[in-house]
Every structure is written in structure tokens, then in C-alpha cells.
Amino acid sequence: MIRISMSLSSKLLKEFDEILKDRGYNSRSKGIRDALNDYILRYQWMNEMEGERIGIIAAIYDNHFVGVMEDLTSVQHDYREYINATMHIPLSEKQCLEVIVVKGDANNIRELTEKIMRLRGVEHVRLTSTGIKEK
């Protein structure tokens, strides 16, 4: 195995340690490996999508981060032909949830999701998707 080092905020490390304890982990290293494996699997799943899809993109962002709302709106306008609906939900004084219902080619949905992921101020993005069967 290879050793690495990383920097984390104390809040993130505390939350991670609490989850590890709740799940019965004896080692941070094992928890980090499992988290990385999950991240890799989700990335591979997203890249393997093909064809017509319908799905939901859920994005949590810091609404105090300068420009994030404008950037999120701009990206949505660029992909408006694949967006069926959006919903904005304030979660707290600082955080908001943007729910975006999408339909179209998997490549375009993946591209939209990844552009949202890269926006500064966006904290978490999750795509849930399924194929569309023609009857």
C-alpha cells in the first residue's frame, strides 16, 4: 500500500470520524479507502450511461459564495433543452438545494452535471438517472 497525506478541515474530519464510529470502522484508512471506492464507482457509473435518460440533479451550494447563483443559472440556460423543471429550496441561512429534472442524451446530462460540480461554491452534486424505454 502507498501512504498519502491530505488536508481536511477539523469539522470534516470530526464528521468523518463520527460516521466511522457509527459504522463500526476500526481504522480511518479503511474508511477513506471505502469512500474513495464509492466515489470511483459513482464516477464510472455516470460515465457508462448511454442513450436517452431521465434524471434528477441535486446540487447543494453556499448561497453566500459570490457569483455561484449566477453561474448556476448560466449553466442551466446553456442546457435548457435538457432541463424539464427546476426547484430551489433554501436549506439554511447559508445553504440552498437546487433540484434539476433532466431528460435527454446521457452525454449532455453528464456534461451538465460535471459543469455544475466544477462551479465554485457548489458543495455537493448527485445525479440520479434511469434509461427511457420506448413502448
C-alpha positions in Angstrom: 0.0 0.0 0.0 1.0 3.6 -0.6 0.8 6.2 2.1 -0.6 9.6 1.3 -1.3 12.7 3.3 -4.2 15.2 2.9 -5.5 18.3 4.5 -9.0 18.4 5.9 -11.0 20.9 7.9 -11.4 19.9 11.5 -15.2 19.9 11.0 -15.0 17.5 8.1 -12.6 15.2 10.0 -14.8 15.2 13.1 -17.9 14.3 11.0 -16.0 11.6 9.2 -14.7 10.1 12.5 -18.3 10.1 13.9 -19.5 8.2 10.8 -16.7 5.7 11.1 -17.5 5.1 14.7 -21.2 4.7 14.0 -20.4 2.2 11.2 -18.0 0.2 13.3 -14.8 1.0 11.5 -11.5 0.5 13.4 -9.4 2.5 11.0 -9.6 5.8 9.2 -7.6 4.3 6.4 -10.2 1.7 5.7 -13.0 4.3 5.8 -11.1 6.5 3.4 -10.5 3.6 1.1 -14.2 2.7 1.1 -15.2 6.3 0.5 -12.8 6.6 -2.4 -14.1 3.3 -3.9 -17.6 4.6 -3.7 -16.6 7.8 -5.4 -14.8 5.9 -8.2 -17.8 3.6 -8.7 -20.2 6.6 -8.9 -17.9 8.3 -11.4 -17.7 5.1 -13.5 -21.4 4.6 -13.4 -22.0 8.2 -14.6 -19.5 7.7 -17.5 -21.1 4.4 -18.6 -24.6 6.0 -19.1 -25.7 5.9 -22.7 -28.8 6.8 -24.7 -31.9 8.7 -23.7 -32.1 9.3 -19.9 -34.3 11.0 -17.5 -33.0 12.0 -14.1 -32.6 14.5 -11.3 -29.5 16.5 -10.5 -29.4 17.7 -6.9 -26.9 20.4 -6.1 -26.2 21.9 -2.7 -24.4 25.2 -2.7 -23.3 28.1 -0.5 -25.6 31.0 -1.4 -23.2 33.4 0.2 -20.4 32.4 -2.2 -20.1 35.4 -4.7 -21.4 34.5 -8.1 -22.5 30.9 -7.5 -26.2 31.6 -8.2 -25.4 33.5 -11.4 -23.0 30.7 -12.5 -25.6 28.0 -11.8 -28.3 29.9 -13.7 -25.9 30.5 -16.6 -25.1 26.8 -16.9 -28.8 25.9 -16.7 -29.5 28.3 -19.5 -26.8 26.7 -21.6 -28.5 23.3 -21.2 -32.1 24.4 -21.1 -33.2 22.0 -23.9 -32.4 19.1 -21.5 -34.0 20.7 -18.4 -37.7 20.0 -17.8 -38.0 21.6 -14.4 -36.0 23.2 -11.5 -36.8 23.7 -7.9 -34.9 26.0 -5.5 -35.0 25.1 -1.8 -33.4 27.2 0.9 -31.9 24.7 3.5 -30.3 27.2 5.9 -29.1 30.7 6.1 -26.0 29.6 4.1 -27.1 26.6 2.0 -29.5 26.0 -0.8 -30.6 23.0 -2.8 -31.2 23.2 -6.5 -33.1 20.2 -7.9 -33.0 20.0 -11.7 -35.1 17.5 -13.6 -33.4 16.5 -16.9 -34.2 14.5 -19.9 -32.1 13.8 -23.0 -28.9 12.1 -24.2 -26.7 10.8 -21.4 -23.7 12.7 -22.8 -25.4 16.0 -22.4 -26.8 15.2 -18.9 -23.3 14.1 -17.8 -21.8 17.2 -19.2 -24.3 19.4 -17.4 -23.8 17.5 -14.1 -20.0 17.9 -14.4 -20.2 21.6 -15.1 -22.3 22.1 -12.0 -19.8 20.1 -10.0 -17.0 22.3 -11.1 -18.7 25.6 -10.1 -17.1 27.4 -7.2 -19.4 27.5 -4.2 -21.1 24.2 -5.1 -20.6 21.8 -2.2 -22.2 18.6 -3.4 -23.9 17.3 -6.6 -25.7 14.0 -7.1 -27.1 12.7 -10.3 -29.9 10.1 -10.2 -30.8 8.7 -13.6 -32.6 5.9 -15.4 -33.0 5.0 -19.0 -36.1 5.6 -21.0 -37.7 2.6 -22.7 -39.7 3.2 -25.9 -43.0 1.3 -26.0 
